[in-house]
Amino acid sequence: MIGALLRIYSYLYHFVVALFLLGLALVAILSNSHTLNLGMLPWKGSALTCWLGSAGLLGLLSVLLALGGKLRFLFLLYALAVFGMIFRGYFVSGYTFSGKDEFRMAIWLTVGALVAIFGAWSQFRKKRRKRK
């Protein structure tokens, strides 16, 4: 039961993250402005737009494939990569927070991504047979 809840949470978390990343990239592309700058990520300008769009598409694809029971390892790799980028970007790279509210948001995003890893991992557990 807990594994199923973790999986559902993980699918929802990464679906929302992927849509957000894809949305940011689309806004930057459609506005023809590649001045997007997210201080916690190592890319800037058009490279950042490309990375955001690619990560968003890959995230949506990995969630949909995992939901269909195919290439579930791709979803786990995506979950690990998202956690790694969030943790590295906020806490290792020297990023400076503008205040305690932004710091709290970074903590919640990081913890959410960590919990989502457990949900992605739980898809690999063998299902128990029900006793008669």
Summary of the structure (lengths in Angstrom):
residues: 132
radius of gyration: 16.5
end to end distance: 19.0
largest distance: 62.6
contacts: 373
relative contact order: 0.17
helix: 74%
strand: 0%
